[in-house]
């Protein structure tokens, strides 16, 4: 079941929504609904149980009555605050700019000597670390 919600937006907000929707290939209504889903996640008990670690869910069950909320409300709030957020929609130009910024850091660190994947140096590094007590002299 779904409901209809009519919003009155200032022109500048509507234009921003319209531009973002066009860039992502959605209608303004679809984009707004998707953003609202991100802001107000909803889950039923079975879904919350799958997505939240058992230890966290048990804590939420205990504190929900003290907060005057249901466990599902607490779980939805926890998910909104602590679960990973979807990455923003970027244009190809924005992705390219981000890639270029990242690639500027490639090779920026130097150990002062050449490194590689030769087993002898890897084995020597491991032996040195395993044999160390890691105590400061």
C-alpha positions as CSV (number, residue, x, y, z in Angstrom):
1,X,0.0,0.0,0.0
2,X,1.2,3.5,-0.7
3,X,0.1,7.0,0.1
4,X,0.2,10.2,-1.8
5,X,2.1,13.2,-0.3
6,X,1.9,16.6,-1.9
7,X,4.7,19.0,-1.1
8,X,5.1,22.7,-1.9
9,X,8.8,23.4,-2.5
10,X,10.5,26.8,-3.1
11,X,11.5,27.2,-6.7
12,X,15.3,26.8,-6.0
13,X,14.7,23.5,-4.1
14,X,12.5,22.2,-6.9
15,X,15.1,23.1,-9.5
16,X,17.8,21.3,-7.5
17,X,15.6,18.2,-7.2
18,X,14.7,18.4,-10.9
19,X,18.3,18.7,-12.0
20,X,19.4,15.8,-9.8
21,X,16.5,13.6,-11.0
22,X,17.4,14.3,-14.7
23,X,21.0,13.5,-14.0
24,X,20.0,10.1,-12.5
25,X,17.4,9.3,-15.1
26,X,14.5,9.5,-12.6
27,X,11.5,11.7,-12.3
28,X,11.6,14.3,-9.5
29,X,8.9,12.3,-7.6
30,X,11.0,9.1,-7.8
31,X,14.1,10.9,-6.6
32,X,12.3,12.5,-3.7
33,X,10.7,9.2,-2.7
34,X,14.2,7.5,-2.8
35,X,15.7,10.3,-0.7
36,X,12.9,10.0,1.8
37,X,13.4,6.2,2.1
38,X,17.0,6.9,3.0
39,X,16.1,9.4,5.6
40,X,13.3,7.3,7.1
41,X,14.2,3.6,6.8
42,X,11.4,1.2,7.7
43,X,11.9,-2.4,8.5
44,X,9.6,-5.1,9.9
45,X,10.8,-7.3,12.7
46,X,12.1,-10.1,10.4
47,X,14.0,-7.6,8.2
48,X,15.5,-5.8,11.3
49,X,16.6,-9.2,12.7
50,X,18.5,-10.0,9.5
51,X,20.2,-6.6,9.2
52,X,21.1,-5.9,12.8
53,X,23.6,-8.0,14.8
54,X,21.9,-10.1,17.5
55,X,23.7,-8.4,20.3
56,X,22.6,-4.9,19.1
57,X,19.0,-6.1,18.6
58,X,18.8,-7.5,22.1
59,X,20.0,-4.1,23.5
60,X,17.4,-2.3,21.4
61,X,14.7,-4.6,22.7
62,X,15.7,-3.8,26.3
63,X,15.9,-0.1,25.9
64,X,12.9,0.4,23.6
65,X,10.3,0.4,26.5
66,X,12.4,2.8,28.5
67,X,12.4,5.2,25.5
68,X,8.7,4.8,25.0
69,X,9.3,3.3,21.5
70,X,8.8,-0.1,19.8
71,X,11.8,-2.3,19.1
72,X,11.1,-1.8,15.4
73,X,11.3,2.0,15.8
74,X,14.5,1.7,17.7
75,X,15.9,-0.7,15.1
76,X,15.0,1.7,12.3
77,X,16.7,4.6,14.1
78,X,19.8,2.5,14.7
79,X,19.9,1.5,11.0
80,X,19.5,5.1,9.9
81,X,22.4,6.2,12.1
82,X,24.8,3.3,11.8
83,X,24.4,1.3,8.6
84,X,26.3,2.3,5.5
85,X,24.6,5.0,3.4
86,X,24.3,4.6,-0.4
87,X,26.9,6.4,-2.4
88,X,25.7,9.6,-4.1
89,X,24.9,9.6,-7.8
90,X,27.8,11.1,-9.6
91,X,28.1,12.2,-13.2
92,X,30.8,10.7,-15.4
93,X,32.8,14.0,-15.1
94,X,32.5,13.9,-11.3
95,X,33.7,10.2,-11.3
96,X,36.6,11.1,-13.5
97,X,37.6,14.0,-11.3
98,X,37.5,11.8,-8.2
99,X,39.6,9.1,-10.0
100,X,42.2,11.7,-10.9
101,X,42.3,13.0,-7.3
102,X,42.8,9.5,-6.1
103,X,45.5,8.6,-8.7
104,X,47.6,11.7,-7.6
105,X,48.3,9.7,-4.4
106,X,49.5,6.6,-6.2
107,X,53.2,6.1,-5.6
108,X,53.4,9.1,-3.2
109,X,54.9,7.1,-0.4
110,X,58.5,5.7,-0.7
111,X,60.2,3.3,1.7
112,X,63.6,4.4,0.5
113,X,64.3,1.1,-1.1
114,X,62.7,-0.9,-3.9
115,X,60.0,-3.4,-2.8
116,X,58.5,-6.3,-4.6
117,X,56.8,-9.6,-4.2
118,X,60.0,-11.7,-3.8
119,X,59.5,-14.4,-1.2
120,X,62.9,-14.0,0.4
121,X,62.3,-10.4,1.5
122,X,58.7,-11.2,2.6
123,X,60.0,-14.2,4.7
124,X,62.7,-12.1,6.2
125,X,60.2,-9.4,7.2
126,X,57.9,-12.0,8.7
127,X,60.7,-13.7,10.6
128,X,61.9,-10.4,12.0
129,X,58.4,-9.4,13.2
130,X,57.6,-12.9,14.7
131,X,60.9,-12.9,16.5
132,X,60.4,-9.4,17.9
133,X,59.1,-8.8,21.4
134,X,57.8,-5.4,20.2
135,X,59.1,-3.8,23.3
136,X,60.7,-0.4,23.0
137,X,64.4,-0.3,23.8
